[in-house]
C-alpha cells in the first residue's frame, strides 16, 4: 500500500509540475515575475500569464539586465497614489533593448501593455527590413523620409520603424495589447 501511495503521489506531483504555473518559476524568472505581481498588485495566475506572454522570451537571452519604474517611483505625485498601477520594465539584452509598459485599470480588470523592442543594426540590415516591409502588402507606410520610415500592419496596432543614418541602422518594433485580468 505504501508503494502504491508513493507512486500515486509521485505521479500527481509530476503532473502538477508539468502543468507549470507561478510555483514552477525559479531564479531570475521568478524575481522578475514577483516584481510584476507585487508592483501591479495582481494574482499569481495573472502574473504567470504575463510572464508567459511578455517576459519569458526576453529572459531566455544569454545576457540581460533590467530596471523597473512604477507608482512608487513617483510617490510624491498624484499618479504615485493612483489606484491605477503602472510598471515600466526596461531590458537590455545582448542584441536589443526592450521597454514594456503596463498600466493596470483595476475597475476594468484590464492591463494595457505597450511593447517596444529596439534592435541596433548596421545600415544594410535596416535597409533590408525596409525593403521587405515596403514590398509586403500587409503593411502600410506611415512615413517615408530620407533617414527613417514607419510602417503599420494593416488592421493591427503593430508598428515598425526603420532608421538609417551614416552607416548606422536600427529597427524598432512597437505594439499595444490589452490583457484581461482573471482575478
C-alpha positions as CSV (number, residue, x, y, z in Angstrom):
1,X,0.0,0.0,0.0
2,X,2.8,2.4,0.9
3,X,4.4,1.7,-2.5
4,X,1.1,2.4,-4.3
5,X,0.6,5.7,-2.5
6,X,4.2,6.7,-3.2
7,X,3.6,6.0,-6.9
8,X,0.3,7.9,-6.9
9,X,1.8,10.9,-5.1
10,X,4.8,11.0,-7.4
11,X,2.6,10.9,-10.5
12,X,0.4,13.7,-9.1
13,X,3.5,15.8,-8.3
14,X,4.9,15.3,-11.8
15,X,1.6,16.3,-13.4
16,X,1.4,19.4,-11.3
17,X,4.9,20.4,-12.2
18,X,4.3,19.6,-15.9
19,X,1.3,21.9,-15.9
20,X,3.6,24.8,-15.0
21,X,2.4,27.9,-13.3
22,X,3.7,30.5,-11.0
23,X,5.0,28.0,-8.4
24,X,7.4,26.4,-11.0
25,X,9.3,29.7,-11.6
26,X,12.8,30.0,-10.1
27,X,15.8,32.2,-10.2
28,X,15.7,35.4,-12.2
29,X,12.4,34.4,-13.9
30,X,10.7,34.3,-10.5
31,X,12.3,37.5,-9.4
32,X,11.1,39.5,-12.4
33,X,7.6,37.9,-12.3
34,X,7.4,38.6,-8.5
35,X,8.1,42.2,-9.2
36,X,5.3,42.3,-11.8
37,X,2.9,40.6,-9.4
38,X,3.8,42.9,-6.5
39,X,4.0,46.3,-8.4
40,X,0.8,45.7,-10.3
41,X,-1.0,44.1,-7.4
42,X,-2.2,41.1,-9.4
43,X,-2.7,37.4,-8.7
44,X,0.0,34.8,-9.2
45,X,-2.0,33.3,-12.1
46,X,-2.2,36.7,-13.9
47,X,1.5,37.3,-13.2
48,X,2.4,34.0,-14.7
49,X,0.3,34.6,-17.8
50,X,2.1,37.9,-18.2
51,X,5.4,36.1,-17.8
52,X,4.5,33.6,-20.4
53,X,3.2,36.1,-22.9
54,X,5.6,39.1,-22.5
55,X,8.6,38.3,-20.4
56,X,9.8,34.8,-20.9
57,X,11.2,35.2,-24.4
58,X,13.4,38.1,-23.2
59,X,14.6,36.2,-20.1
60,X,15.8,33.4,-22.3
61,X,18.6,35.6,-23.7
62,X,22.1,34.7,-22.7
63,X,22.8,38.1,-21.1
64,X,20.2,40.6,-19.9
65,X,19.7,43.3,-17.3
66,X,16.5,45.2,-16.3
67,X,15.2,48.1,-14.3
68,X,11.7,48.9,-13.0
69,X,9.8,52.1,-12.6
70,X,6.3,52.1,-11.1
71,X,3.9,54.2,-9.0
72,X,6.4,54.0,-6.1
73,X,9.0,55.8,-8.3
74,X,6.5,58.7,-8.4
75,X,5.4,58.6,-4.8
76,X,5.4,62.4,-4.3
77,X,2.9,62.9,-7.2
78,X,-0.8,62.3,-7.6
79,X,0.0,59.5,-10.0
80,X,2.0,57.8,-7.3
81,X,-1.1,57.4,-5.2
82,X,-3.4,56.4,-8.0
83,X,-5.4,53.2,-7.9
84,X,-4.3,52.6,-11.4
85,X,-0.9,50.8,-11.2
86,X,1.9,51.5,-13.6
87,X,5.0,49.5,-14.3
88,X,7.8,50.1,-16.8
89,X,10.2,47.3,-17.3
90,X,13.4,48.2,-19.3
91,X,15.5,45.3,-20.5
92,X,18.8,45.3,-22.3
93,X,19.9,42.0,-23.8
94,X,22.9,41.0,-25.9
95,X,21.1,42.2,-29.1
96,X,18.3,44.6,-28.3
97,X,16.5,47.0,-25.9
98,X,13.0,46.1,-24.7
99,X,10.7,48.5,-23.0
100,X,7.4,47.1,-21.6
101,X,4.9,49.5,-20.1
102,X,2.0,48.0,-18.1
103,X,-1.0,50.2,-16.9
104,X,-3.4,48.4,-14.7
105,X,-7.0,49.6,-14.5
106,X,-8.5,47.7,-11.5
107,X,-12.1,48.8,-12.1
108,X,-12.0,47.5,-15.7
109,X,-9.9,44.4,-14.7
110,X,-7.5,45.1,-17.6
111,X,-3.9,46.0,-18.1
112,X,-2.8,47.9,-21.2
113,X,0.6,46.9,-22.4
114,X,2.9,48.7,-24.8
115,X,5.9,46.8,-26.1
116,X,8.8,48.5,-27.8
117,X,11.8,46.5,-29.0
118,X,14.7,48.4,-30.5
119,X,17.4,46.5,-32.4
120,X,20.6,48.4,-33.2
121,X,21.8,47.1,-36.5
122,X,24.0,48.0,-39.4
123,X,22.5,50.2,-42.1
124,X,22.2,47.2,-44.5
125,X,20.1,45.2,-42.1
126,X,17.8,48.2,-41.7
127,X,17.6,48.7,-45.4
128,X,16.8,45.1,-46.0
129,X,14.0,45.3,-43.4
130,X,12.7,48.5,-45.0
131,X,12.6,46.8,-48.4
132,X,10.8,43.7,-47.1
133,X,8.1,45.9,-45.4
134,X,7.7,48.2,-48.4
135,X,7.1,45.2,-50.6
136,X,4.7,43.5,-48.1
137,X,1.1,44.4,-48.9
138,X,0.1,43.6,-45.2
139,X,1.9,46.8,-44.2
140,X,1.1,50.4,-44.9
141,X,3.7,53.2,-45.0
142,X,3.0,55.9,-42.3
143,X,6.1,58.0,-43.1
144,X,8.9,57.6,-45.6
145,X,11.7,60.1,-45.0
146,X,15.4,60.1,-46.1
147,X,16.7,58.7,-42.8
148,X,13.7,56.9,-41.3
149,X,10.5,55.2,-42.2
150,X,7.5,54.0,-40.2
151,X,5.1,51.2,-41.1
152,X,1.8,49.9,-39.6
153,X,0.5,46.4,-40.1
154,X,-3.0,46.8,-41.6
155,X,-5.8,46.1,-39.2
156,X,-3.4,46.0,-36.2
157,X,-1.6,48.2,-33.7
158,X,1.7,46.7,-34.7
159,X,4.3,49.2,-36.0
160,X,7.8,49.0,-37.3
161,X,10.2,52.0,-37.5
162,X,13.4,51.9,-39.5
163,X,16.4,54.3,-39.1
164,X,19.3,54.5,-41.5
165,X,21.9,57.3,-40.9
166,X,25.6,57.4,-41.8
167,X,26.1,53.6,-41.8
168,X,24.1,53.1,-38.6
169,X,20.8,51.4,-38.7
170,X,18.0,50.4,-36.3
171,X,14.7,48.6,-36.4
172,X,12.1,49.2,-33.8
173,X,9.0,47.0,-33.2
174,X,6.1,48.6,-31.4
175,X,2.8,47.0,-30.3
176,X,-0.1,47.6,-27.9
177,X,-2.1,45.0,-26.2
178,X,-4.9,44.6,-23.7
179,X,-4.6,41.9,-21.0
180,X,-7.7,40.8,-19.2
181,X,-7.2,40.0,-15.5
182,X,-8.8,36.8,-14.4
183,X,-8.7,37.6,-10.7
